[in-house]
Amino acid sequence: MRRQNDHEDQAGWLTWLQGLLADRGYDVTSARSGDKTRFAVDAGLAPATVTRILGGKAPDLEVQVTLSRFLGVSLDELLVRTGKASENDFYHLPNESGQTAVSSEKPLTPEELAAMAGVPKDDRDWFVTMVRRLRKQGEANGSAAGGAAAEG
């Protein structure tokens, strides 16, 4: 198991989290939006915990479980993203078809799409950025086509 000490990894975790929250309508980068407080309330976290997380501190396991449920992200991905574990710490069995099943009616996040599509780890940040750009482009054109195409 690896522990996260590298500042660049912390910045990557925070950027990833901010992207997930932005996808869900939370602007946690703006001090005046009120979305940090709204996120804390909606996720069931203490405001001080949210402040520490958004300050770059990886949350403890209990908070990660809460975040995993709130964000709809697997706990193992969250643990890897925050540097509390490595991908090698987890073993995943494919279902009979060899494909991952979607268990909810929620649209997939760009990160989930990348994982399900088998996008190599080194290309995932690029893939996520492109999906988000397609979504914004579709919204700017008054169409859901960009987002729908990006969602798969």
Helices and strands as residue ranges (DSSP letters): H 7-23, H 35-43, H 47-54, H 61-71, H 75-81, G 87-89, H 110-117, G 121-123, H 124-140, H 145-151
